[in-house]
Amino acid sequence: MFNRRNFLKKSAIFTSLAGLAPWPTLAAGRKVTATGKTTIISTWNHGLQANVAAWRVLQNGGSATDAVEAGVRVPESDPENTSVGLGGMPDRDGHVTLDACIMDPSGNCGGVAGLEHIEHPISVARKVMDDTPHVLLVGDGALQFALANGFEKKDLLTAKTYKAWQEWFKKAEYKPVINIENHDTIGLLAQDKDGNIAGACTTSGLAFKMYGRVGDSPIIGAGLYVDNDIGGATATGMGEAIVKVAGSHLVVELMRQGYAPEEACKAAVERIVKKEPGYKNLQAGFLALRKDGKTGGYALQKGFNYALMTGPDNNRMVDARALL
Ligand code: GLY
C-alpha cells in the first residue's frame, strides 16, 4: 500500500544510490500537468526584451516555437550586446562565429555552429529543423544553407568589437571572463497556454576562442533540451563544462525523476563541480521550466540572473542562487 513515509524512505535510498541529493518534490513518474498559463524564462538581463517579443507572439496566437525564435532574435540584432549575434565578440582570428539551436514541443530540433555573417543564427537553426532531415549544420555548410534560403550576408564585427579584439591582441591571453557585462548566451524557454514548451539558445561563444571552437549552445542536450512531457532547460556559461555533463538534458531528466526546477539546476551545477577540476574559475548556470509552469535557475558562481515573464505586466529579473 502507498505510504508517504515508505515512499520518502525509498526515494532517499534511490537518490543516494544514484549519487543525487535527496530533494525530489514529486514522485518519479508522477505526471506534472500544464496549468493553462503562459510562462517565458530567459538568461541574463537581455532576456527582458526577448521575453516581451516572445510574449507578443504567444498573445497573437503564435506557437511556443515561434515565440522562442522571435524572443532570441532581439539580442541577436543588438549591436551593443557583445555575446550574441550582430556585434558578438570575434574569435582570436577576428571571425565572429555564431552558435544556436532550437527545439520544439514535438522533440524536433535544429542547430548551427560556427556560422559567420548571418545576424540571426536562430532562424537558420529553425530552418535546419523545419526543412532538412538533419539537426546540425556547421561552418561553411551552414552559411551556404543560410544564403540558399535567402538570409542576408553581413559583417557582424562592429567598431566596438574590432577595438576589443585589437586590445586583446596586445597580450593575446586567453582568459574567459565570468559573468561578462551581465550577458552571455541567451537561452529562452516558453510555454504557451496549451502547455506546450519550446526552447531556443544562441551565442557568439567565448570571446577570442580558437577558430572552430564550438560550445554548448548549438548542442541539443547541452545548451538546450525540451521534453514536452516534462519541461525544458537551457544553459549559459562555459560551454565545455556544460557539454561534458550534457547539462540541459540532465536538468530535464532530474525533473523527470521528481526534482523541482531549481533543485534540478542545482544538481546539474554540482555535477559540473564533481567532474571539472577547474570549476572555481568558470561560470555555468541553468534555467528550467517544468510542465506545470514552475521555473527555476541556479549557477555555479554568484552574479547570474534571469528574466521571468508570467503576465503582460510581470516581466522581472530574478537573481539565481549560486553554489559558490
Ligand atoms: N555558453 C556559451 C559558450 O560556451 O559558447
Residues whose N, C-alpha, C, O or C-beta is under 5 A from the ligand:
A	BS01	LIG	T185 T203 G205 L206 G215 D216 S217 T236 G237 M238 G239 E240
